[in-house]
Structures are given as structure tokens and as C-alpha cells.
Amino acid sequence: MKKLWHIGIIGLLAVIIGCEFHDPVLPSWEVVARLAVAPDPIIIGEKLQVDSLLIVRGNDPDSVLFFSLSGEMDPVELTAEDLSIKPGDINESLHLDTLTIDTLEVLVPPLVNLRTLAPFLENFVGQTVTIPETTLIGPPLLVTAQTFHRVHFLEGTVRLRVLNKLPFAIGPNNSSAGLRVTVINDSLNEQFADLFFPNDILPDQEGVAEEVVHNKTLYSPMRFEYEFPIGQSITTTITNEMLDTTGVQVALELVNIQSDEAEARLKPQHFSRTLKLGYEGDTRLRSATINRGRIALDITNHIDLSTEVQYTIPAIRDASNQPFSDQLQLVANASTHKELVLDGFRIINPDNPGAVIDSLEIQVAVQTTTPDTTILVTGTDSVVVQLVADTLFFGEFAGIIGADTLDIEPFLVEDVADYGGFDGSVQLRDASLRLIIDSGIMIENFLADIVVVGYHKENGVITDSRTLVLNDLAFHGGMVDTIDISGPDFADFLNILPTDLQFSGIVEVSGEASVAVGDRIDIRYLFETPLTVKLVDLAEFTGDEDTLTTEDITPDLQKRLRNNLLEGRLTLTVGNHTPLGGDLRFFITTDMNDPNLYDADFDTSRGFIEVIGLDPAPTDPTTGYVTATRPRTMEFLLSRKEILLLAQPPLRYGFLFRAANTNGFVTLRYSDFVDPQGEIRLKFLVKED
């Protein structure tokens, strides 16, 4: 029994001596760690809404995106220059024409006494005699006028009064038809008037005879030739007193004279004219307030008499509603200049307020003075009135405006939009322009021609431009008009992505108007198009960045990544809910200070990029809307270098959707999206310590 035990021991030792011995091996197993890289989806509408260029109507996220570029033009504001008229000029000679003489001086020669009429009766003084029926003819009477030398009668009345101071009647007899007095121009021995009295003139009674003369000249001195018939014989006692104190008294009156020439000391002559100051064009005033206006008045007196000139413009009124009026004194053959300042005056129709005024009437009244001596005055003598009006500028105007234009002065609106990453990658298909015209100018008819020039500038240099010419845009005064215009030209205009806009043009106006300086037209513009686009260059849509921190990659995980890594894989699952194809790029880096994760300067020594291609999502052929999300999954085997970067948290990561060129036009909605979901799977070996 002991022998067997020893043999067993010896055998066991022999086995032990013949073997190699190793350290003990502990148990181990594989472990997978997962890191989610799943930011929010890239919403196309959010990424394209740059500087309010893209809008969603009605705040409906399923609405089509609209490209919208809006702003205001400089207002078209009325100035005094816009509210103005240019009156014509006046150069008028105001002739005296017909001189109106109510009466010249009464010419009264001395009494023709009986001694002069019947000198033969001197021989019968103290006797009673019978004077038979006869005709008494005395020597002519020579009369010199004190107030005129000559007067040409176009027409006038010559009136002769005969007062019988004889002791017997004078009148017709068998040899004479009646008393007769002839007025003769003595120097020419030319008869001027012949006055006849067919009836008896009794003692101490007066007889009157008249003659209307035409186209005759009366000269001073005048000669009266006369014959006084005695109608019947009379018996009377002759005395010297009778011979000296009885006789015939005559008086010549010259009245109601129309003359074209007189060398006389005339009483004041009055004459007036109404001059019309017209204005150019078809504009017609009803009323207006004059802001600024001048009329140069020059008056020349071509009369050898001092004159007083009064002028009145009934349509131009002051604050008290009194017509503009003034007067000037001019000496003979003199001139004067006057500036009529009309600032602050109103214009109205004086005869029919509210009716249009075809011209401004100027009433000119001239009155001559009475000279100290006789002066030659003729109907061709004149006062010359010259009126030269500056343009009248109005503060307010009511009336009818003829065809006129208001200028839209060229003005440039710079930096109308910041297109950001939208720049240069998109072509728009359809576009429209909405003009919202708020006219505070009350004119009946408006028709605008507007030129819009769009410039695309890069770094201050114009690289492209387009021009829109908008003709015959009709709108109304006193209201807001909306004008919508569309067409391919507008899409072409927007496709250059204008950074600056220049506006210019004219507004044609006409018709009834009631306006004032400062009234204005405000114009807002709105270029708009549904975002039906064609990509002609790479368009990029960036996702929101996120961070993997030490909470995600713990120190223990970092250690295992460095020492126990078996493999690392990145799985990307992307849902494309856009009509755009292209690729999705996953960026991850340890560089926390890089200002732009997605730019071309990405540092690959501190991060890596993975790319997954995307096809467009299916769309409705009628609307162009996306009908379903197109998924795509792709797995990437990470290199050791890339995995070791993960052991250096924090790490920034994000997704960039790069949309490729489209074959045609596609429609984008605000809610279109790209949804990237990523997972990093890290497999490493775990051993039991």
C-alpha cells in the first residue's frame, strides 16, 4: 500500500517536472458603446428665410415659400414749381380815342345894342317915330375863347341862346323867315354853324336854337354874323338910354362833344380798358393761393397832360377779399416802373366763384388832369401799359390741370437685401411686382411710367444689372391703388439677386385737381415669387451644430478608446423630404474655436468628414409638392485616427446639406426638410481585472 502511494507521488512529480508553467488568464468579452449624433432636422424654410427675403403666407408651415423683396420709393411730393403757371405778357397802347367833352366854355359876346343895330335912330333922339317892319343887321361880333384854340368836332351840339332886350319883338317878317346867327371861323372865313329862329322872340324873352355838327373844326376867334328881323312896325320915343341899353344878347354853348383833337384846356378825360393776362397750356384755375409771384408793370404816358393811372386785378384778392389795386401818378410824357408783389394773395373767379378762370383781367383806368394852359390833345395820344409776369407759384391750387408731368427723380436704394448663401445658386421661374400707390394728390387722372434698374454688387463692384420699364400705370388721387404686374422679365430681374435698386420716371397728370404744396404720392414695391426654382449652382443648407462632451465620452470611455478599441463605425440614416438631390455631409472636430464648421478651411488633422448621397424625394407632378420622405442609410468604418479623435472631447459636429443642380424647376415649401440621424458604434474588448 505504501509502495503504491510512493509510486503515485513519484509519477506525479515526473509529470510536473516534464511541463511548462504560464500565468493565469482572466476572463474577457466585447462591449459596444453607442454615441448618438442626431441634431434637429434641417428645415429648408428656416434656412432660406434670410433678411426677410423669404416669407410664408398666413404663417402656414406647409405653405410654399415666397421670395419677397419689398421697400419704398422716394415719395413724389408736390412743390411750388409743380403748382405754377406762366402768364403771358401784355404790351398794350391805351389810346384816348374819342375825347368826350361835356361842355366847352360858354361864349358870350357883348350886348348888341339898338344903336349898333339901327344907327340911323341916333338922328331921332327925343322924337316919337315909327320903326317899320325891317331886318336889322349889325356889324359882326368877334369872339375869342379863353379855354381853347381849336376843337375838331366828330360830333357835337352847338346851342345858341338869344335874349331879346329890345322894346319890341323880333321874328319873321315879309322879307325874312326869322332870326339867324352864323358862327364863322374868322381866320379861315369858314362857316361852322348856322342857327335859325323861326319864331318870334318877345321882349325880355329868350329863344334857343341848336345845330348838331359833324366833322367840323371850331377855331378861336370866331365871328358871329347875324340878322334880326322886326316882325311888325312899332311907334316909340327914341332916347339915348334906349339906344345904349336895349338890344340883343347872344350866348353860344358847345355841348356833348365827341372829338379826336382839341387844343384846349380840357377838363379831366376818363378812359379805361380791360386787359387780359392769359396763361399757357390747358390749365385753368378755379382758385389758388400764390406762394410767390411778380408782375413787372411799366407805364408810359404819351399824353401832354399829367395822368393818374389806376389798375385793378379783380381775381387777385388779399386777406380781406379785396381786389389787388393801386394807382400811379405820371407827369406828361413820362414813364414809371412798378413791381407787383403777389405773395400771399389768392386767386378766385370774381364774377362766378368756383368757375374756371380763362385769364386774369386787369382793369386799367386813366384820368387826365386839367392843365393851366391850352394843350393839344388828340385821340391818338396814349398810355402804353407793359406787363411782364414771372411764373406764379402756388401753395394751393384748385382747377383743371392740362396735360402735365411730375418727375420721379432718380434715386438709388442701396443694400436692399443680404442674400447670404442664397446668392448665385438659384434661378426663379415666375415673379410679380406689386405696386401699392397711396396718392394724397387730388388730381383726376394719373398715368405713371417707372423705370427700375437692379444692380448686383459684389465687394462694391457692379457685376450684373437688369432693367424693368413699367409703362401706363394708372391710379387715382385720394386713394390707395394696388397694381399687380407679372411676367418673365420680373423673374429675370430677380435672378440677378439685386443688391441695389434705382427708380426713376414720370407721372402724367390731368383733369380736375385740388392740391397743395407738400401733397405726395407714396409708392411701395413688392417683388414676389413662389419659390419654384431651378438650382444652377451648388446650394448649401447648414444644420444646427451640437457638441459631444465628457458626459457623452467619459474618461473611462476615452481610455478604452485609446487602449481596447476593436473597431468603430458611423451609421447615417437620412430622411430627405425635399425635391432637391445632392449629398449630406457629417462634420466633427475637436477644434472648438473654428468660427465656421462648414467652410473650406476645415482642419482634417483635428476632425473628419463623411458624405452620404441623397436622391430627391418623390413629388406630386401637378403641384410639385413632396409627397413622401425618401430614406437613405449608409455605414462608414472609422479609421483608428478618426476613433482616437473621439477620445478628445469636447467635439463639435453638424450636418451640411449640399443641394445639387436640378434638371428643371422645383417647388419648395417652408416645411421641406432633411432629417439626419447618426450613430457612432464603438466596439472594444473588456477584461476582468
C-alpha positions as a printed Julia matrix, in Angstrom:
689×3 Matrix{Float64}:
   0.0     0.0     0.0
   2.78    2.48    0.88
   4.67    1.37   -2.22
   1.76    2.25   -4.41
   1.47    5.65   -2.74
   5.13    6.38   -3.33
   4.89    5.23   -6.88
   1.96    7.66   -7.35
   3.89   10.54   -5.84
   6.95    9.79   -7.92
   4.78    9.62  -11.07
   3.07   12.91  -10.36
   6.42   14.62   -9.78
   7.71   13.2   -13.01
   4.7    14.75  -14.82
   5.22   18.11  -13.15
   8.9    18.17  -13.89
   8.23   17.43  -17.57
   5.7    20.51  -18.16
   5.99   24.41  -18.8
   4.03   26.66  -16.46
   2.18   30.1   -17.62
   0.48   32.93  -15.7
  -3.21   32.53  -15.14
  -5.56   34.05  -17.95
  -8.52   36.17  -16.71
 -11.92   36.15  -18.45
 -12.63   38.9   -21.26
 -15.55   40.0   -23.51
 -16.55   42.55  -26.25
 -18.51   45.68  -25.43
 -20.23   48.13  -27.85
 -20.65   51.82  -26.91
 -23.09   54.0   -28.89
 -22.86   57.78  -29.37
 -25.92   59.46  -30.9
 -25.26   62.31  -33.34
 -28.84   63.36  -34.07
 -29.39   67.13  -34.28
 -32.69   68.8   -35.23
 -33.79   68.39  -38.85
 -32.62   70.97  -41.41
 -35.84   72.87  -42.19
 -35.47   74.43  -45.64
 -37.77   77.34  -44.86
 -35.8    78.29  -41.77
 -32.52   78.22  -43.65
 -33.82   80.24  -46.59
 -35.51   82.98  -44.58
 -32.61   85.37  -44.88
 -33.2    89.08  -44.21
 -36.96   88.52  -44.6
 -36.47   87.73  -48.28
 -38.46   84.53  -47.99
 -41.85   84.56  -46.38
 -44.6    82.1   -45.54
 -48.07   83.35  -46.31
 -50.5    83.05  -43.47
 -47.81   81.54  -41.2
 -48.68   78.12  -42.64
 -45.55   75.92  -42.43
 -46.9    73.8   -45.27
 -47.2    76.86  -47.48
 -45.0    77.39  -50.49
 -42.11   79.68  -49.7
 -42.3    83.04  -51.36
 -39.29   85.09  -52.33
 -40.19   88.62  -51.29
 -38.25   91.84  -51.84
 -40.02   94.97  -50.68
 -39.4    98.58  -49.82
 -40.45  102.15  -50.51
 -39.65  104.52  -53.3
 -38.89  108.11  -52.5
 -42.24  109.91  -52.4
 -43.32  112.11  -55.28
 -44.02  115.36  -53.49
 -45.61  118.46  -54.94
 -43.52  121.6   -54.84
 -44.42  125.17  -55.7
 -42.67  124.58  -59.02
 -45.16  121.83  -59.8
 -48.08  124.12  -58.96
 -47.34  127.03  -61.23
 -48.49  128.83  -64.32
 -46.66  131.23  -66.6
 -48.95  134.08  -67.61
 -48.35  135.68  -70.96
 -47.1   139.23  -71.39
 -49.05  142.37  -72.28
 -47.92  145.34  -74.36
 -50.94  147.49  -74.96
 -51.35  151.11  -76.03
 -54.4   152.59  -74.38
 -55.42  155.44  -76.68
 -57.62  158.29  -75.69
 -59.54  157.59  -78.9
 -62.59  159.82  -78.68
 -62.34  162.84  -76.42
 -65.54  163.32  -74.51
 -66.24  166.97  -73.76
 -69.4   167.64  -71.87
 -69.13  171.35  -72.49
 -66.69  173.98  -73.57
 -66.84  177.46  -72.18
 -69.98  179.48  -72.98
 -69.09  182.21  -75.46
 -70.97  185.42  -74.62
 -70.14  188.46  -76.74
 -71.15  191.96  -75.6
 -74.76  193.1   -75.89
 -75.63  194.14  -79.44
 -77.48  197.37  -78.54
 -80.06  199.24  -80.58
 -77.57  201.98  -81.5
 -75.44  199.26  -83.16
 -78.37  197.56  -84.82
 -80.09  200.82  -86.06
 -77.54  203.64  -86.06
 -79.98  205.79  -88.09
 -82.12  206.19  -84.94
 -79.49  208.5   -83.41
 -80.99  211.23  -85.57
 -84.33  210.86  -83.86
 -83.36  211.14  -80.2
 -86.19  212.82  -78.3
 -88.69  212.16  -81.06
 -91.52  209.74  -81.42
 -91.02  207.72  -84.52
 -92.47  204.67  -86.24
 -89.98  201.91  -86.92
 -91.21  199.99  -89.92
 -91.08  196.18  -90.45
 -87.43  195.65  -91.36
 -84.41  193.44  -90.75
 -81.64  194.77  -88.54
 -78.1   193.68  -89.45
 -75.28  194.86  -87.27
 -71.53  194.54  -87.61
 -70.14  191.03  -86.98
 -69.24  190.06  -83.44
 -65.69  188.76  -82.94
 -65.37  186.35  -80.01
 -62.14  184.89  -78.62
 -62.33  181.77  -76.46
 -60.28  181.66  -73.3
 -60.04  177.87  -72.91
 -59.47  176.54  -76.42
 -57.83  177.43  -79.66
 -59.42  174.77  -81.79
 -61.58  171.72  -81.36
 -62.4   169.17  -84.01
 -65.96  168.04  -83.64
 -66.6   164.46  -84.63
 -69.99  165.31  -83.37
 -71.34  167.95  -81.08
 -74.2   170.26  -80.35
 -73.99  174.0   -81.0
 -76.65  175.78  -78.98
 -77.37  179.48  -79.32
 -79.39  181.38  -76.8
 -80.81  184.78  -77.84
 -82.22  187.09  -75.16
 -84.37  189.87  -76.6
 -83.82  193.06  -74.6
 -85.4   195.31  -77.24
 -88.68  197.07  -76.55
 -90.26  195.21  -79.46
 -90.46  191.6   -80.72
 -88.05  190.16  -83.23
 -89.01  187.44  -85.62
 -90.19  186.58  -89.07
 -91.47  189.3   -91.37
 -92.36  189.64  -95.02
 -88.72  189.77  -96.08
 -87.14  187.34  -93.57
 -88.1   183.87  -92.35
 -86.69  184.56  -88.95
 -83.72  185.49  -86.83
 -80.39  183.94  -87.97
 -76.9   183.8   -86.43
 -73.98  182.31  -88.34
 -70.82  181.17  -86.49
 -67.76  181.55  -88.68
 -64.13  180.58  -88.13
 -62.7   184.02  -88.5
 -59.23  183.02  -89.63
 -60.49  180.8   -92.42
 -63.71  182.69  -93.13
 -65.37  179.3   -92.93
 -68.83  178.72  -91.66
 -69.0   176.45  -88.63
 -72.69  176.64  -87.73
 -75.84  178.44  -88.83
 -78.51  178.9   -86.18
 -82.07  179.86  -87.22
 -85.02  181.01  -85.08
 -88.3   180.7   -86.97
 -90.47  182.07  -84.2
 -90.94  185.5   -82.64
 -88.93  186.31  -79.58
 -90.86  188.76  -77.45
 -89.2   191.45  -75.36
 -87.37  190.06  -72.31
 -87.77  186.52  -73.61
 -85.17  184.03  -74.8
 -85.06  181.97  -77.91
 -82.95  178.83  -78.3
 -81.69  177.22  -81.47
 -79.47  174.13  -81.85
 -77.47  172.51  -84.59
 -75.65  169.19  -84.43
 -72.39  169.44  -86.31
 -70.28  166.59  -87.66
 -66.65  166.51  -88.61
 -66.04  170.2   -88.25
 -63.35  172.2   -86.53
 -64.08  175.25  -84.46
 -61.3   177.81  -84.23
 -60.88  180.74  -81.91
 -61.53  183.59  -82.56
 -64.98  183.17  -84.05
 -67.14  185.63  -85.9
 -70.86  185.89  -85.34
 -72.84  187.28  -88.25
 -76.5   187.92  -87.59
 -79.72  189.41  -88.81
 -82.61  190.32  -86.52
 -85.88  190.9   -88.37
 -88.64  193.09  -86.86
 -91.92  191.33  -87.44
 -94.12  194.46  -87.47
 -93.8   198.25  -87.32
 -93.82  199.95  -83.95
 -94.07  203.56  -82.72
 -91.79  204.64  -79.88
 -89.91  207.61  -78.47
 -86.2   207.41  -79.09
 -83.82  208.18  -76.23
 -80.1   207.76  -75.81
 -80.74  205.38  -72.94
 -82.86  203.24  -75.19
 -80.21  203.2   -77.87
 -77.45  202.15  -75.4
 -79.19  199.75  -73.02
 -81.62  197.85  -75.2
 -80.54  195.29  -77.71
 -79.95  191.57  -78.25
 -77.75  189.35  -76.06
 -76.46  186.08  -77.55
 -74.66  183.19  -75.84
 -73.07  180.26  -77.68
 -72.95  176.91  -75.89
 -70.86  173.95  -77.2
 -72.04  170.73  -75.58
 -71.96  166.94  -75.87
 -68.88  167.0   -77.97
 -67.11  163.92  -79.32
 -63.72  165.0   -80.54
 -60.5   163.42  -81.75
 -58.38  166.54  -81.43
 -58.54  169.58  -79.26
 -56.13  172.35  -78.45
 -57.79  173.36  -75.29
 -57.73  173.45  -71.55
 -59.84  170.34  -71.22
 -61.45  169.07  -68.14
 -60.19  165.61  -67.0
 -60.55  162.91  -69.61
 -61.5   159.47  -68.37
 -60.95  156.27  -70.25
 -60.48  152.66  -69.21
 -59.6   149.34  -70.73
 -59.72  145.74  -69.59
 -56.55  143.84  -70.42
 -56.42  140.07  -70.3
 -53.42  138.28  -68.93
 -53.67  134.79  -70.37
 -51.64  131.79  -69.31
 -50.03  128.99  -71.24
 -51.39  125.49  -71.79
 -54.74  123.97  -70.93
 -54.53  124.57  -67.18
 -57.44  126.56  -65.82
 -57.73  127.99  -62.34
 -60.73  127.94  -60.11
 -58.87  129.22  -57.08
 -55.3   129.33  -55.87
 -53.04  130.74  -53.19
 -49.95  132.44  -54.53
 -46.77  131.48  -52.72
 -44.54  133.52  -54.93
 -45.26  135.75  -57.88
 -44.21  139.01  -59.51
 -45.58  141.13  -62.33
 -43.38  143.87  -63.75
 -45.53  146.86  -64.72
 -44.22  149.61  -66.98
 -46.45  152.55  -67.9
 -45.51  155.28  -70.35
 -47.61  158.42  -70.63
 -47.68  159.68  -74.24
 -50.13  162.43  -73.39
 -49.09  166.05  -72.93
 -51.05  166.01  -69.71
 -50.33  164.63  -66.29
 -52.32  161.48  -65.74
 -53.43  159.24  -62.95
 -53.45  155.51  -63.76
 -55.36  153.12  -61.56
 -55.1   149.38  -62.15
 -57.14  146.63  -60.55
 -56.94  142.82  -60.86
 -60.37  141.66  -59.63
 -59.43  137.96  -59.5
 -56.47  138.51  -57.17
 -57.64  139.1   -53.61
 -55.97  139.97  -50.34
 -56.74  138.5   -46.93
 -59.75  140.82  -46.63
 -61.06  139.63  -50.01
 -60.32  143.0   -51.57
 -59.05  143.01  -55.16
 -55.44  143.85  -55.84
 -55.41  147.56  -56.78
 -53.02  150.51  -56.91
 -52.59  153.81  -58.69
 -49.75  155.81  -60.16
 -49.26  159.47  -60.98
 -47.43  160.25  -64.2
 -46.43  163.67  -65.47
 -46.74  164.41  -69.15
 -44.66  162.17  -71.42
 -43.08  160.27  -68.53
 -42.62  156.59  -67.69
 -42.68  154.61  -64.48
 -41.86  151.06  -63.38
 -43.62  149.08  -60.7
 -43.14  145.57  -59.32
 -46.42  143.99  -58.32
 -45.68  141.57  -55.49
 -48.43  138.96  -55.29
 -47.06  136.77  -52.49
 -49.83  135.6   -50.17
 -52.69  136.74  -52.4
 -55.47  134.4   -53.52
 -56.93  133.96  -56.97
 -60.68  133.44  -57.36
 -63.25  133.92  -60.07
 -64.68  137.3   -59.04
 -67.86  137.01  -61.1
 -68.69  133.35  -60.57
 -66.76  131.81  -57.64
 -65.88  128.22  -58.35
 -65.94  128.62  -62.11
 -62.72  128.38  -64.08
 -60.74  131.49  -64.94
 -59.55  131.61  -68.53
 -57.4   134.69  -67.98
 -56.58  137.29  -65.37
 -58.33  140.52  -66.23
 -56.53  143.77  -65.43
 -58.72  146.84  -65.35
 -56.79  149.99  -66.18
 -58.45  153.4   -65.67
 -56.74  156.58  -66.83
 -57.71  160.11  -65.9
 -56.0   163.22  -67.19
 -55.64  166.39  -65.19
 -56.83  169.85  -66.17
 -53.89  171.87  -67.46
 -53.19  175.5   -66.66
 -52.94  176.37  -70.32
 -54.33  175.07  -73.54
 -52.73  171.76  -74.55
 -53.07  169.89  -77.79
 -54.73  166.55  -77.04
 -55.56  164.01  -79.74
 -57.38  160.7   -79.84
 -54.12  159.0   -80.79
 -52.48  160.11  -77.57
 -51.99  157.06  -75.42
 -50.81  155.45  -72.26
 -48.72  152.36  -73.0
 -49.04  149.53  -70.48
 -46.48  146.73  -70.47
 -46.92  143.75  -68.16
 -44.29  141.03  -67.89
 -45.31  138.31  -65.45
 -42.96  135.88  -63.8
 -44.16  132.37  -63.18
 -46.78  132.3   -60.45
 -46.01  129.6   -57.89
 -48.96  128.38  -55.86
 -49.24  126.94  -52.39
 -52.73  125.66  -53.12
 -54.45  125.11  -56.42
 -57.96  124.13  -57.49
 -58.99  123.88  -61.08
 -58.32  121.89  -64.2
 -54.8   120.77  -64.96
 -53.92  120.31  -68.6
 -51.59  117.51  -69.59
 -48.56  117.88  -67.33
 -45.88  115.68  -65.81
 -44.4   115.19  -62.38
 -40.84  113.88  -62.34
 -39.81  110.87  -60.3
 -36.27  112.0   -59.7
 -33.71  109.18  -59.99
 -32.81  107.77  -56.6
 -30.81  104.75  -55.54
 -31.67  102.36  -52.72
 -28.53  100.53  -51.7
 -28.17   97.21  -49.89
 -31.8    96.24  -50.32
 -31.07   92.65  -49.25
 -28.46   90.29  -47.84
 -28.83   87.08  -49.8
 -26.35   85.12  -47.72
 -25.77   81.56  -49.02
 -28.74   82.01  -51.34
 -26.59   84.08  -53.64
 -25.95   82.82  -57.16
 -27.29   79.29  -56.78
 -30.96   79.68  -57.67
 -32.95   80.69  -60.73
 -36.52   81.8   -60.2
 -39.18   80.89  -62.76
 -42.12   83.22  -62.16
 -42.26   86.55  -60.39
 -44.57   89.51  -59.99
 -44.34   93.1   -58.89
 -46.96   94.69  -56.7
 -47.03   98.47  -56.52
 -49.05   99.97  -53.69
 -49.65  103.6   -54.64
 -51.06  105.9   -51.99
 -51.82  109.19  -53.7
 -52.51  112.11  -51.41
 -52.5   114.31  -54.52
 -56.08  115.02  -55.56
 -55.88  115.05  -59.34
 -58.4   113.3   -61.56
 -56.07  111.35  -63.85
 -52.69  109.75  -63.15
 -50.57  107.68  -65.52
 -47.07  106.7   -64.45
 -44.05  105.43  -66.34
 -41.48  103.96  -63.96
 -38.03  102.59  -64.75
 -36.46  100.22  -62.21
 -32.81   99.26  -62.59
 -31.47   96.46  -60.41
 -27.75   96.13  -59.76
 -25.94   93.16  -58.28
 -22.8    94.22  -56.48
 -20.04   92.14  -55.0
 -17.47   93.86  -52.82
 -18.74   97.21  -54.05
 -18.37   96.34  -57.75
 -21.42   96.01  -60.04
 -21.32   92.57  -61.64
 -24.75   92.42  -63.23
 -27.83   94.55  -63.86
 -31.35   94.34  -65.22
 -33.91   97.0   -66.19
 -37.69   96.94  -65.87
 -39.74   99.5   -67.79
 -43.26   99.87  -66.4
 -45.5   101.93  -68.66
 -49.02  103.33  -68.38
 -49.61  102.58  -64.7
 -53.0   104.16  -64.0
 -54.01  105.1   -60.46
 -56.3   107.55  -58.68
 -55.93  110.56  -56.44
 -57.05  110.43  -52.85
 -56.99  106.67  -52.52
 -54.71  103.64  -52.36
 -54.33  101.65  -55.57
 -52.7    98.23  -55.86
 -51.19   97.36  -59.22
 -50.02   93.8   -59.86
 -47.74   93.08  -62.8
 -46.17   89.77  -63.69
 -44.14   88.19  -66.43
 -40.82   86.54  -67.23
 -38.98   89.86  -67.12
 -39.58   90.05  -63.39
 -38.05   86.63  -62.76
 -35.05   87.6   -64.88
 -34.79   90.78  -62.84
 -34.79   88.9   -59.53
 -32.45   86.18  -60.76
 -29.5    88.58  -60.61
 -30.32   88.96  -56.89
 -30.26   92.76  -56.97
 -28.46   94.4   -54.11
 -29.26   97.96  -55.2
 -32.37   99.38  -56.86
 -32.62  102.64  -58.78
 -36.01  104.18  -59.54
 -36.89  106.98  -61.94
 -39.75  108.02  -64.18
 -42.6   110.42  -64.7
 -46.22  110.73  -63.64
 -48.57  112.23  -66.19
 -51.43  114.17  -64.61
 -54.52  115.88  -65.96
 -58.09  116.78  -65.1
 -59.81  118.24  -62.08
 -57.43  118.99  -59.23
 -57.44  120.26  -55.68
 -53.87  120.16  -54.42
 -51.35  121.87  -52.19
 -47.61  122.04  -51.83
 -46.46  119.06  -49.79
 -49.13  116.68  -51.11
 -47.39  113.47  -52.04
 -47.59  110.09  -53.67
 -46.13  107.21  -51.64
 -45.2   104.09  -53.56
 -44.32  100.77  -52.0
 -42.94   97.98  -54.12
 -43.12   94.26  -53.52
 -41.32   91.81  -55.77
 -42.65   88.35  -55.0
 -42.49   84.86  -56.43
 -43.35   81.39  -55.15
 -40.09   79.58  -54.6
 -40.34   77.49  -57.74
 -36.66   77.43  -58.53
 -34.0    75.84  -60.62
 -30.65   75.28  -58.96
 -27.85   76.23  -61.31
 -25.07   76.06  -58.76
 -24.41   74.28  -55.52
 -26.76   75.41  -52.77
 -25.83   74.66  -49.2
 -28.11   74.33  -46.18
 -26.37   74.1   -42.83
 -27.75   72.25  -39.86
 -27.5    73.33  -36.27
 -24.26   72.39  -34.54
 -24.11   70.22  -31.44
 -21.39   69.01  -29.07
 -20.21   65.7   -27.65
 -18.95   66.46  -24.17
 -17.25   64.46  -21.39
 -20.7    63.47  -20.27
 -21.08   61.68  -23.61
 -17.46   60.41  -23.82
 -16.46   59.73  -20.19
 -12.8    59.5   -19.12
 -13.2    55.69  -18.83
 -14.55   55.53  -22.39
 -11.72   57.73  -23.56
  -9.19   55.32  -22.0
 -10.82   52.3   -23.56
 -10.91   54.03  -26.96
  -7.17   54.5   -26.74
  -6.32   51.02  -25.35
  -9.07   48.49  -26.01
 -10.56   49.53  -29.34
 -11.6    46.79  -31.69
 -13.45   48.89  -34.33
 -15.63   52.0   -34.83
 -18.5    52.53  -37.25
 -20.64   55.53  -38.17
 -24.15   54.83  -39.39
 -26.06   57.7   -41.07
 -29.78   57.42  -41.69
 -31.14   60.42  -43.56
 -34.74   61.26  -44.45
 -34.87   63.62  -47.45
 -38.22   65.42  -47.59
 -37.21   67.92  -50.26
 -37.41   67.94  -54.04
 -33.65   68.5   -54.07
 -30.93   65.91  -54.51
 -27.3    66.22  -53.51
 -25.36   64.98  -50.53
 -25.3    65.28  -46.77
 -22.01   65.86  -45.07
 -21.24   65.0   -41.47
 -18.59   67.21  -39.85
 -16.96   66.51  -36.48
 -13.92   68.23  -34.99
 -12.06   68.86  -31.78
 -11.49   72.49  -32.85
 -13.96   74.39  -30.7
 -12.75   77.78  -31.93
 -13.33   77.38  -35.65
 -15.83   80.17  -36.49
 -17.37   78.19  -39.37
 -17.56   74.45  -39.04
 -18.58   74.01  -42.69
 -16.14   76.2   -44.59
 -13.36   75.05  -46.89
 -10.73   75.59  -44.22
 -11.83   72.58  -42.24
  -8.79   71.14  -40.4
  -8.75   67.41  -41.16
  -5.97   66.85  -38.6
  -8.49   67.66  -35.91
 -11.62   66.16  -37.39
 -13.13   64.23  -40.25
 -15.99   64.43  -42.77
 -18.27   61.68  -44.04
 -20.55   62.07  -47.06
 -23.82   60.35  -47.98
 -25.53   60.9   -51.31
 -29.23   61.84  -51.39
 -31.84   61.48  -54.09
 -34.78   63.91  -54.38
 -37.94   62.94  -52.59
 -40.94   61.97  -54.75
 -43.2    64.89  -55.74
 -46.71   65.48  -56.97
 -46.45   66.18  -60.72
 -49.19   68.81  -60.54
 -48.23   70.85  -57.5
 -44.56   69.98  -57.29
 -45.0    69.29  -53.57
 -43.05   66.48  -51.89
 -45.36   63.56  -51.23
 -43.11   61.29  -49.11
 -39.76   61.21  -47.35
 -37.01   59.34  -49.19
 -34.77   57.49  -46.66
 -31.12   56.61  -47.1
 -28.81   54.72  -44.73
 -25.08   54.35  -45.04
 -22.43   52.89  -42.71
 -18.82   54.08  -42.5
 -15.91   52.16  -40.94
 -13.85   54.64  -38.94
 -10.08   54.64  -39.03
  -8.01   54.43  -35.87
  -7.06   58.08  -36.35
 -10.71   59.08  -36.54
 -11.56   56.99  -33.48
  -8.72   58.45  -31.47
 -10.14   61.93  -32.19
 -13.26   60.83  -30.37
 -11.14   60.31  -27.27
 -10.57   64.11  -27.11
 -13.86   65.66  -26.05
 -15.43   68.14  -26.38
 -16.15   67.67  -30.09
 -18.32   69.87  -32.35
 -20.39   68.2   -35.01
 -23.01   69.13  -37.54
 -24.57   68.3   -40.9
 -24.4    70.22  -44.19
 -26.91   69.53  -46.96
 -25.47   70.39  -50.34
 -28.25   70.55  -52.94
 -27.12   69.71  -56.44
 -28.28   71.35  -59.66
 -31.85   70.49  -60.61
 -32.9    69.27  -64.03
 -35.79   71.69  -64.01
 -37.8    73.86  -61.68
 -38.88   72.55  -58.31
 -41.22   73.96  -55.69
 -40.0    74.48  -52.14
 -42.22   74.66  -49.11
 -41.28   76.03  -45.77
 -41.72   72.63  -44.13
 -39.47   70.72  -46.54
 -36.62   69.19  -44.52
 -33.62   66.92  -44.38
 -33.56   64.83  -41.19
 -30.1    63.38  -40.42
 -29.87   60.72  -37.73
 -26.4    59.4   -36.91
 -24.95   56.83  -34.52
 -21.32   56.05  -33.76
 -20.82   52.42  -32.57
 -17.54   51.74  -30.79
 -16.57   48.08  -30.15
 -13.79   47.39  -27.67
 -12.59   44.44  -25.52
 -13.27   44.38  -21.8
 -11.15   42.11  -19.5
 -11.86   41.21  -15.89
  -9.2    42.75  -13.67
